Amino acid sequence: MLNKRGKKHTTLTETASEVVKIVKKIPGINMVAPGIISKNQRRGSGQRYVTIVKTNAGLQLIISGQGTQKVAVHCENKDVDRVISGITEHRDLSHIIFKLRERRPGV
């Protein structure tokens, strides 16, 4: 990872810290920027979800566990598929359910 966004940014939820730890090891990542934590509105089975959204800047991970947090992953467009496969196929994240979306203008 080339640069960090500020010295200390928003803390990570438990699920987000697991995912970000794996994302930082993948080559081609320029920056990982965690967002604001909000509480989950639904009461459920305790499942953990990660929605991967393709954007023009790279990826946005919407991570849901005990709380919901958005994490921006900045990378080149050629590295997006490698990052997605690195996250979804990692054995330490096998207990998380992944979904994939695209949010790009003109797509």
N, CA, C and O atoms as CSV, one atom per row, in Angstrom:
chain,resi,resn,atom,element,x,y,z
A,1,MET,N,N,0.845,-1.160,0.000
A,1,MET,CA,C,0.000,0.000,0.000
A,1,MET,C,C,0.895,1.228,0.000
A,1,MET,O,O,1.816,1.323,0.811
A,2,LEU,N,N,0.638,2.161,-0.891
A,2,LEU,CA,C,1.538,3.294,-1.060
A,2,LEU,C,C,1.420,4.341,0.036
A,2,LEU,O,O,2.416,4.692,0.670
A,3,ASN,N,N,0.225,4.838,0.262
A,3,ASN,CA,C,0.082,5.896,1.257
A,3,ASN,C,C,-1.158,5.668,2.108
A,3,ASN,O,O,-2.117,5.023,1.684
A,4,LYS,N,N,-1.114,6.202,3.297
A,4,LYS,CA,C,-2.246,6.110,4.198
A,4,LYS,C,C,-2.985,7.433,4.183
A,4,LYS,O,O,-2.386,8.479,3.935
A,5,ARG,N,N,-4.253,7.395,4.441
A,5,ARG,CA,C,-5.067,8.596,4.439
A,5,ARG,C,C,-5.074,9.177,5.847
A,5,ARG,O,O,-5.856,8.751,6.697
A,6,GLY,N,N,-4.209,10.139,6.088
A,6,GLY,CA,C,-4.109,10.722,7.421
A,6,GLY,C,C,-3.361,9.791,8.354
A,6,GLY,O,O,-3.022,8.669,7.980
A,7,LYS,N,N,-3.109,10.247,9.546
A,7,LYS,CA,C,-2.417,9.402,10.517
A,7,LYS,C,C,-3.360,8.367,11.101
A,7,LYS,O,O,-3.063,7.172,11.090
A,8,LYS,N,N,-4.483,8.815,11.605
A,8,LYS,CA,C,-5.481,7.904,12.152
A,8,LYS,C,C,-6.826,8.309,11.589
A,8,LYS,O,O,-7.218,9.475,11.650
A,9,HIS,N,N,-7.523,7.339,11.044
A,9,HIS,CA,C,-8.829,7.602,10.464
A,9,HIS,C,C,-9.854,6.840,11.282
A,9,HIS,O,O,-9.569,6.434,12.408
A,10,THR,N,N,-11.009,6.645,10.747
A,10,THR,CA,C,-12.066,5.929,11.443
A,10,THR,C,C,-11.586,4.531,11.817
A,10,THR,O,O,-10.873,3.888,11.046
A,11,THR,N,N,-11.967,4.072,12.973
A,11,THR,CA,C,-11.628,2.711,13.366
A,11,THR,C,C,-12.425,1.734,12.518
A,11,THR,O,O,-13.396,2.117,11.865
A,12,LEU,N,N,-12.028,0.512,12.528
A,12,LEU,CA,C,-12.686,-0.516,11.744
A,12,LEU,C,C,-13.536,-1.403,12.639
A,12,LEU,O,O,-13.189,-1.654,13.793
A,13,THR,N,N,-14.659,-1.876,12.094
A,13,THR,CA,C,-15.450,-2.862,12.818
A,13,THR,C,C,-14.697,-4.186,12.803
A,13,THR,O,O,-13.681,-4.329,12.124
A,14,GLU,N,N,-15.197,-5.127,13.544
A,14,GLU,CA,C,-14.521,-6.428,13.638
A,14,GLU,C,C,-14.448,-7.112,12.278
A,14,GLU,O,O,-13.398,-7.630,11.898
A,15,THR,N,N,-15.554,-7.115,11.549
A,15,THR,CA,C,-15.570,-7.739,10.230
A,15,THR,C,C,-14.711,-6.968,9.248
A,15,THR,O,O,-13.993,-7.569,8.449
A,16,ALA,N,N,-14.774,-5.630,9.298
A,16,ALA,CA,C,-13.995,-4.798,8.379
A,16,ALA,C,C,-12.495,-4.978,8.608
A,16,ALA,O,O,-11.721,-4.961,7.652
A,17,SER,N,N,-12.081,-5.148,9.849
A,17,SER,CA,C,-10.653,-5.327,10.109
A,17,SER,C,C,-10.143,-6.644,9.522
A,17,SER,O,O,-9.005,-6.715,9.058
A,18,GLU,N,N,-10.983,-7.691,9.539
A,18,GLU,CA,C,-10.602,-8.959,8.921
A,18,GLU,C,C,-10.408,-8.787,7.415
A,18,GLU,O,O,-9.438,-9.284,6.843
A,19,VAL,N,N,-11.345,-8.074,6.779
A,19,VAL,CA,C,-11.299,-7.903,5.333
A,19,VAL,C,C,-10.137,-6.995,4.936
A,19,VAL,O,O,-9.422,-7.298,3.981
A,20,VAL,N,N,-9.938,-5.892,5.647
A,20,VAL,CA,C,-8.890,-4.933,5.308
A,20,VAL,C,C,-7.507,-5.558,5.487
A,20,VAL,O,O,-6.586,-5.252,4.730
A,21,LYS,N,N,-7.359,-6.417,6.467
A,21,LYS,CA,C,-6.074,-7.092,6.681
A,21,LYS,C,C,-5.691,-7.925,5.456
A,21,LYS,O,O,-4.518,-7.985,5.088
A,22,ILE,N,N,-6.671,-8.563,4.829
A,22,ILE,CA,C,-6.426,-9.354,3.622
A,22,ILE,C,C,-6.209,-8.435,2.423
A,22,ILE,O,O,-5.338,-8.699,1.594
A,23,VAL,N,N,-6.993,-7.356,2.321
A,23,VAL,CA,C,-6.899,-6.439,1.185
A,23,VAL,C,C,-5.526,-5.775,1.127
A,23,VAL,O,O,-4.986,-5.583,0.037
A,24,LYS,N,N,-4.957,-5.425,2.261
A,24,LYS,CA,C,-3.650,-4.761,2.287
A,24,LYS,C,C,-2.534,-5.644,1.736
A,24,LYS,O,O,-1.511,-5.129,1.285
A,25,LYS,N,N,-2.715,-6.960,1.763
A,25,LYS,CA,C,-1.688,-7.884,1.277
A,25,LYS,C,C,-1.722,-8.060,-0.242
A,25,LYS,O,O,-0.769,-8.580,-0.822
A,26,ILE,N,N,-2.809,-7.632,-0.894
A,26,ILE,CA,C,-2.955,-7.821,-2.331
A,26,ILE,C,C,-2.168,-6.738,-3.058
A,26,ILE,O,O,-2.339,-5.558,-2.749
A,27,PRO,N,N,-1.314,-7.095,-4.009
A,27,PRO,CA,C,-0.551,-6.082,-4.741
A,27,PRO,C,C,-1.459,-5.281,-5.680
A,27,PRO,O,O,-2.450,-5.803,-6.193
A,28,GLY,N,N,-1.114,-4.028,-5.896
A,28,GLY,CA,C,-1.888,-3.165,-6.789
A,28,GLY,C,C,-2.822,-2.214,-6.075
A,28,GLY,O,O,-3.506,-1.425,-6.727
A,29,ILE,N,N,-2.873,-2.264,-4.751
A,29,ILE,CA,C,-3.738,-1.381,-3.970
A,29,ILE,C,C,-2.996,-0.074,-3.721
A,29,ILE,O,O,-1.872,-0.084,-3.219
A,30,ASN,N,N,-3.616,1.050,-4.067
A,30,ASN,CA,C,-3.010,2.353,-3.821
A,30,ASN,C,C,-3.354,2.891,-2.440
A,30,ASN,O,O,-2.494,3.444,-1.754
A,31,MET,N,N,-4.624,2.730,-2.026
A,31,MET,CA,C,-5.044,3.288,-0.747
A,31,MET,C,C,-6.296,2.563,-0.259
A,31,MET,O,O,-7.137,2.144,-1.054
A,32,VAL,N,N,-6.404,2.423,1.053
A,32,VAL,CA,C,-7.596,1.883,1.694
A,32,VAL,C,C,-8.101,2.952,2.654
A,32,VAL,O,O,-7.385,3.367,3.565
A,33,ALA,N,N,-9.351,3.401,2.442
A,33,ALA,CA,C,-9.910,4.487,3.251
A,33,ALA,C,C,-11.189,4.021,3.932
A,33,ALA,O,O,-12.223,3.893,3.276
A,34,PRO,N,N,-11.138,3.765,5.244
A,34,PRO,CA,C,-12.351,3.344,5.950
A,34,PRO,C,C,-13.315,4.500,6.141
A,34,PRO,O,O,-12.902,5.653,6.268
A,35,GLY,N,N,-14.601,4.184,6.161
A,35,GLY,CA,C,-15.642,5.196,6.321
A,35,GLY,C,C,-16.288,5.130,7.691
A,35,GLY,O,O,-15.800,4.462,8.603
A,36,ILE,N,N,-17.391,5.836,7.808
A,36,ILE,CA,C,-18.107,5.959,9.083
A,36,ILE,C,C,-18.847,4.656,9.396
A,36,ILE,O,O,-19.384,4.001,8.503
A,37,ILE,N,N,-18.865,4.302,10.657
A,37,ILE,CA,C,-19.556,3.095,11.119
A,37,ILE,C,C,-20.977,3.471,11.504
A,37,ILE,O,O,-21.195,4.435,12.239
A,38,SER,N,N,-21.945,2.704,11.003
A,38,SER,CA,C,-23.333,2.908,11.416
A,38,SER,C,C,-23.884,1.586,11.925
A,38,SER,O,O,-23.404,0.518,11.544
A,39,LYS,N,N,-24.879,1.659,12.775
A,39,LYS,CA,C,-25.415,0.423,13.340
A,39,LYS,C,C,-26.374,-0.229,12.353
A,39,LYS,O,O,-26.993,0.446,11.530
A,40,ASN,N,N,-26.488,-1.543,12.447
A,40,ASN,CA,C,-27.400,-2.288,11.585
A,40,ASN,C,C,-28.823,-2.064,12.048
A,40,ASN,O,O,-29.095,-2.028,13.248
A,41,GLN,N,N,-29.727,-1.915,11.102
A,41,GLN,CA,C,-31.130,-1.719,11.427
A,41,GLN,C,C,-31.879,-3.041,11.588
A,41,GLN,O,O,-32.913,-3.104,12.252
A,42,ARG,N,N,-31.352,-4.077,10.982
A,42,ARG,CA,C,-32.059,-5.344,11.026
A,42,ARG,C,C,-31.498,-6.237,12.120
A,42,ARG,O,O,-30.324,-6.150,12.481
A,43,ARG,N,N,-32.339,-7.071,12.621
A,43,ARG,CA,C,-31.888,-8.085,13.562
A,43,ARG,C,C,-31.946,-9.397,12.814
A,43,ARG,O,O,-32.985,-9.774,12.273
A,44,GLY,N,N,-30.841,-10.079,12.788
A,44,GLY,CA,C,-30.812,-11.269,11.944
A,44,GLY,C,C,-30.032,-12.396,12.547
A,44,GLY,O,O,-29.876,-12.510,13.762
A,45,SER,N,N,-29.559,-13.203,11.679
A,45,SER,CA,C,-28.923,-14.442,12.083
A,45,SER,C,C,-27.460,-14.260,12.474
A,45,SER,O,O,-26.797,-15.231,12.839
A,46,GLY,N,N,-26.953,-13.049,12.404
A,46,GLY,CA,C,-25.560,-12.826,12.744
A,46,GLY,C,C,-24.624,-13.097,11.592
A,46,GLY,O,O,-23.414,-13.201,11.791
A,47,GLN,N,N,-25.159,-13.214,10.389
A,47,GLN,CA,C,-24.325,-13.429,9.216
A,47,GLN,C,C,-23.508,-12.189,8.904
A,47,GLN,O,O,-23.896,-11.076,9.258
A,48,ARG,N,N,-22.392,-12.378,8.250
A,48,ARG,CA,C,-21.537,-11.276,7.830
A,48,ARG,C,C,-21.580,-11.188,6.316
A,48,ARG,O,O,-21.425,-12.193,5.622
A,49,TYR,N,N,-21.791,-9.979,5.808
A,49,TYR,CA,C,-21.914,-9.755,4.374
A,49,TYR,C,C,-20.913,-8.706,3.922
A,49,TYR,O,O,-20.619,-7.759,4.651
A,50,VAL,N,N,-20.394,-8.879,2.717
A,50,VAL,CA,C,-19.573,-7.867,2.071
A,50,VAL,C,C,-20.128,-7.684,0.664
A,50,VAL,O,O,-20.153,-8.622,-0.132
A,51,THR,N,N,-20.572,-6.464,0.368
A,51,THR,CA,C,-21.006,-6.131,-0.977
A,51,THR,C,C,-19.863,-5.387,-1.643
A,51,THR,O,O,-19.431,-4.343,-1.156
A,52,ILE,N,N,-19.372,-5.918,-2.753
A,52,ILE,CA,C,-18.269,-5.326,-3.484
A,52,ILE,C,C,-18.867,-4.512,-4.624
A,52,ILE,O,O,-19.553,-5.056,-5.490
A,53,VAL,N,N,-18.604,-3.204,-4.623
A,53,VAL,CA,C,-19.146,-2.311,-5.631
A,53,VAL,C,C,-17.995,-1.789,-6.477
A,53,VAL,O,O,-17.072,-1.160,-5.958
A,54,LYS,N,N,-18.049,-2.055,-7.796
A,54,LYS,CA,C,-17.027,-1.532,-8.705
A,54,LYS,C,C,-17.321,-0.065,-8.986
A,54,LYS,O,O,-18.438,0.285,-9.368
A,55,THR,N,N,-16.329,0.786,-8.799
A,55,THR,CA,C,-16.455,2.208,-9.087
A,55,THR,C,C,-15.311,2.633,-9.997
A,55,THR,O,O,-14.430,1.833,-10.309
A,56,ASN,N,N,-15.326,3.905,-10.426
A,56,ASN,CA,C,-14.249,4.401,-11.281
A,56,ASN,C,C,-12.924,4.495,-10.537
A,56,ASN,O,O,-11.869,4.431,-11.167
A,57,ALA,N,N,-12.947,4.643,-9.228
A,57,ALA,CA,C,-11.725,4.763,-8.436
A,57,ALA,C,C,-11.183,3.413,-7.988
A,57,ALA,O,O,-10.080,3.342,-7.445
A,58,GLY,N,N,-11.925,2.362,-8.202
A,58,GLY,CA,C,-11.508,1.036,-7.756
A,58,GLY,C,C,-12.696,0.268,-7.232
A,58,GLY,O,O,-13.567,-0.145,-7.998
A,59,LEU,N,N,-12.735,0.074,-5.912
A,59,LEU,CA,C,-13.814,-0.677,-5.279
A,59,LEU,C,C,-14.314,0.044,-4.037
A,59,LEU,O,O,-13.582,0.793,-3.390
A,60,GLN,N,N,-15.572,-0.200,-3.724
A,60,GLN,CA,C,-16.117,0.214,-2.437
A,60,GLN,C,C,-16.680,-1.042,-1.794
A,60,GLN,O,O,-17.516,-1.726,-2.383
A,61,LEU,N,N,-16.223,-1.343,-0.590
A,61,LEU,CA,C,-16.680,-2.516,0.134
A,61,LEU,C,C,-17.686,-2.074,1.182
A,61,LEU,O,O,-17.354,-1.282,2.065
A,62,ILE,N,N,-18.906,-2.573,1.096
A,62,ILE,CA,C,-19.923,-2.301,2.108
A,62,ILE,C,C,-19.950,-3.528,3.010
A,62,ILE,O,O,-20.448,-4.587,2.628
A,63,ILE,N,N,-19.412,-3.369,4.201
A,63,ILE,CA,C,-19.180,-4.495,5.098
A,63,ILE,C,C,-20.207,-4.461,6.219
A,63,ILE,O,O,-20.299,-3.479,6.954
A,64,SER,N,N,-20.982,-5.543,6.349
A,64,SER,CA,C,-22.022,-5.634,7.363
A,64,SER,C,C,-21.730,-6.788,8.289
A,64,SER,O,O,-21.481,-7.908,7.844
A,65,GLY,N,N,-21.762,-6.517,9.554
A,65,GLY,CA,C,-21.598,-7.534,10.587
A,65,GLY,C,C,-22.447,-7.085,11.758
A,65,GLY,O,O,-23.675,-7.096,11.673
A,66,GLN,N,N,-21.811,-6.691,12.852
A,66,GLN,CA,C,-22.542,-6.089,13.953
A,66,GLN,C,C,-22.942,-4.663,13.610
A,66,GLN,O,O,-23.976,-4.176,14.068
A,67,GLY,N,N,-22.128,-3.997,12.809
A,67,GLY,CA,C,-22.418,-2.661,12.297
A,67,GLY,C,C,-22.099,-2.648,10.821
A,67,GLY,O,O,-21.554,-3.614,10.288
A,68,THR,N,N,-22.439,-1.552,10.157
A,68,THR,CA,C,-22.175,-1.428,8.726
A,68,THR,C,C,-21.116,-0.372,8.508
A,68,THR,O,O,-21.152,0.690,9.131
A,69,GLN,N,N,-20.170,-0.659,7.625
A,69,GLN,CA,C,-19.098,0.288,7.336
A,69,GLN,C,C,-18.727,0.192,5.864
A,69,GLN,O,O,-18.640,-0.902,5.306
A,70,LYS,N,N,-18.508,1.352,5.237
A,70,LYS,CA,C,-18.046,1.395,3.860
A,70,LYS,C,C,-16.542,1.629,3.867
A,70,LYS,O,O,-16.044,2.497,4.584
A,71,VAL,N,N,-15.827,0.852,3.068
A,71,VAL,CA,C,-14.385,0.983,2.959
A,71,VAL,C,C,-14.052,1.161,1.484
A,71,VAL,O,O,-14.390,0.309,0.663
A,72,ALA,N,N,-13.389,2.267,1.144
A,72,ALA,CA,C,-12.979,2.528,-0.231
A,72,ALA,C,C,-11.610,1.915,-0.467
A,72,ALA,O,O,-10.688,2.103,0.327
A,73,VAL,N,N,-11.483,1.179,-1.566
A,73,VAL,CA,C,-10.220,0.561,-1.952
A,73,VAL,C,C,-9.843,1.153,-3.305
A,73,VAL,O,O,-10.479,0.857,-4.316
A,74,HIS,N,N,-8.810,1.988,-3.321
A,74,HIS,CA,C,-8.379,2.645,-4.551
A,74,HIS,C,C,-7.329,1.787,-5.245
A,74,HIS,O,O,-6.313,1.422,-4.653
A,75,CYS,N,N,-7.593,1.471,-6.514
A,75,CYS,CA,C,-6.660,0.697,-7.320
A,75,CYS,C,C,-6.910,1.013,-8.786
A,75,CYS,O,O,-7.900,1.659,-9.128
A,76,GLU,N,N,-6.017,0.559,-9.646
A,76,GLU,CA,C,-6.173,0.760,-11.083
A,76,GLU,C,C,-7.290,-0.157,-11.601
A,76,GLU,O,O,-7.570,-1.199,-11.009
A,77,ASN,N,N,-7.927,0.246,-12.721
A,77,ASN,CA,C,-9.011,-0.558,-13.281
A,77,ASN,C,C,-8.545,-1.942,-13.715
A,77,ASN,O,O,-9.329,-2.891,-13.683
A,78,LYS,N,N,-7.286,-2.076,-14.120
A,78,LYS,CA,C,-6.779,-3.385,-14.537
A,78,LYS,C,C,-6.608,-4.334,-13.355
A,78,LYS,O,O,-6.585,-5.550,-13.544
A,79,ASP,N,N,-6.487,-3.801,-12.140
A,79,ASP,CA,C,-6.270,-4.623,-10.948
A,79,ASP,C,C,-7.557,-4.983,-10.215
A,79,ASP,O,O,-7.513,-5.733,-9.240
A,80,VAL,N,N,-8.700,-4.469,-10.658
A,80,VAL,CA,C,-9.953,-4.659,-9.926
A,80,VAL,C,C,-10.337,-6.135,-9.845
A,80,VAL,O,O,-10.706,-6.620,-8.775
A,81,ASP,N,N,-10.255,-6.846,-10.958
A,81,ASP,CA,C,-10.649,-8.262,-10.943
A,81,ASP,C,C,-9.722,-9.105,-10.079
A,81,ASP,O,O,-10.168,-10.061,-9.444
A,82,ARG,N,N,-8.439,-8.763,-10.048
A,82,ARG,CA,C,-7.486,-9.480,-9.200
A,82,ARG,C,C,-7.791,-9.242,-7.720
A,82,ARG,O,O,-7.684,-10.161,-6.909
A,83,VAL,N,N,-8.167,-8.017,-7.371
A,83,VAL,CA,C,-8.509,-7.703,-5.985
A,83,VAL,C,C,-9.783,-8.436,-5.576
A,83,VAL,O,O,-9.861,-8.983,-4.476
A,84,ILE,N,N,-10.783,-8.447,-6.461
A,84,ILE,CA,C,-12.042,-9.132,-6.150
A,84,ILE,C,C,-11.808,-10.621,-5.934
A,84,ILE,O,O,-12.309,-11.190,-4.964
A,85,SER,N,N,-11.057,-11.258,-6.821
A,85,SER,CA,C,-10.807,-12.689,-6.645
A,85,SER,C,C,-9.942,-12.956,-5.418
A,85,SER,O,O,-10.095,-13.991,-4.769
A,86,GLY,N,N,-9.036,-12.037,-5.093
A,86,GLY,CA,C,-8.210,-12.199,-3.899
A,86,GLY,C,C,-9.020,-12.132,-2.618
A,86,GLY,O,O,-8.712,-12.820,-1.644
A,87,ILE,N,N,-10.054,-11.304,-2.620
A,87,ILE,CA,C,-10.906,-11.177,-1.426
A,87,ILE,C,C,-11.858,-12.365,-1.316
A,87,ILE,O,O,-11.954,-12.994,-0.262
A,88,THR,N,N,-12.559,-12.669,-2.406
A,88,THR,CA,C,-13.615,-13.682,-2.341
A,88,THR,C,C,-13.088,-15.100,-2.187
A,88,THR,O,O,-13.783,-15.956,-1.639
A,89,GLU,N,N,-11.873,-15.367,-2.657
A,89,GLU,CA,C,-11.345,-16.731,-2.614
A,89,GLU,C,C,-10.396,-16.985,-1.454
A,89,GLU,O,O,-9.847,-18.082,-1.341
A,90,HIS,N,N,-10.190,-16.003,-0.593
A,90,HIS,CA,C,-9.259,-16.180,0.519
A,90,HIS,C,C,-9.884,-17.084,1.574
A,90,HIS,O,O,-11.055,-16.933,1.921
A,91,ARG,N,N,-9.094,-18.024,2.079
A,91,ARG,CA,C,-9.636,-19.010,3.019
A,91,ARG,C,C,-10.010,-18.411,4.372
A,91,ARG,O,O,-10.891,-18.943,5.047
A,92,ASP,N,N,-9.369,-17.325,4.786
A,92,ASP,CA,C,-9.707,-16.718,6.073
A,92,ASP,C,C,-11.034,-15.971,6.029
A,92,ASP,O,O,-11.587,-15.635,7.077
A,93,LEU,N,N,-11.554,-15.705,4.827
A,93,LEU,CA,C,-12.821,-14.989,4.686
A,93,LEU,C,C,-13.932,-15.906,4.181
A,93,LEU,O,O,-14.913,-15.427,3.612
A,94,SER,N,N,-13.796,-17.199,4.378
A,94,SER,CA,C,-14.786,-18.150,3.864
A,94,SER,C,C,-16.111,-18.079,4.615
A,94,SER,O,O,-17.123,-18.554,4.099
A,95,HIS,N,N,-16.139,-17.503,5.814
A,95,HIS,CA,C,-17.371,-17.405,6.594
A,95,HIS,C,C,-18.203,-16.173,6.220
A,95,HIS,O,O,-19.274,-15.958,6.789
A,96,ILE,N,N,-17.721,-15.364,5.270
A,96,ILE,CA,C,-18.403,-14.140,4.861
A,96,ILE,C,C,-19.102,-14.383,3.533
A,96,ILE,O,O,-18.556,-15.043,2.649
A,97,ILE,N,N,-20.317,-13.845,3.394
A,97,ILE,CA,C,-21.087,-13.962,2.155
A,97,ILE,C,C,-20.797,-12.731,1.303
A,97,ILE,O,O,-20.948,-11.603,1.772
A,98,PHE,N,N,-20.382,-12.941,0.054
A,98,PHE,CA,C,-20.002,-11.846,-0.844
A,98,PHE,C,C,-21.058,-11.638,-1.914
A,98,PHE,O,O,-21.651,-12.591,-2.421
A,99,LYS,N,N,-21.285,-10.356,-2.253
A,99,LYS,CA,C,-22.153,-9.970,-3.359
A,99,LYS,C,C,-21.374,-8.982,-4.212
A,99,LYS,O,O,-20.468,-8.315,-3.713
A,100,LEU,N,N,-21.714,-8.879,-5.488
A,100,LEU,CA,C,-20.984,-8.006,-6.400
A,100,LEU,C,C,-21.963,-7.095,-7.138
A,100,LEU,O,O,-22.996,-7.547,-7.631
A,101,ARG,N,N,-21.619,-5.789,-7.209
A,101,ARG,CA,C,-22.422,-4.786,-7.923
A,101,ARG,C,C,-21.499,-3.897,-8.717
A,101,ARG,O,O,-20.289,-3.879,-8.491
A,102,GLU,N,N,-22.076,-3.152,-9.658
A,102,GLU,CA,C,-21.313,-2.138,-10.392
A,102,GLU,C,C,-22.008,-0.809,-10.257
A,102,GLU,O,O,-23.234,-0.730,-10.336
A,103,ARG,N,N,-21.230,0.238,-10.054
A,103,ARG,CA,C,-21.777,1.589,-10.017
A,103,ARG,C,C,-20.798,2.489,-10.781
A,103,ARG,O,O,-19.933,3.144,-10.201
A,104,ARG,N,N,-20.969,2.489,-12.073
A,104,ARG,CA,C,-20.128,3.301,-12.926
A,104,ARG,C,C,-21.023,4.076,-13.883
A,104,ARG,O,O,-22.034,3.542,-14.340
A,105,PRO,N,N,-20.682,5.304,-14.191
A,105,PRO,CA,C,-21.512,6.027,-15.149
A,105,PRO,C,C,-21.380,5.428,-16.541
A,105,PRO,O,O,-20.277,5.134,-17.000
A,106,GLY,N,N,-22.505,5.251,-17.201
A,106,GLY,CA,C,-22.508,4.722,-18.557
A,106,GLY,C,C,-22.451,3.221,-18.661
A,106,GLY,O,O,-22.394,2.688,-19.769
A,107,VAL,N,N,-22.465,2.507,-17.525
A,107,VAL,CA,C,-22.418,1.043,-17.564
A,107,VAL,C,C,-23.777,0.498,-17.211
A,107,VAL,O,O,-23.966,-0.719,-17.183
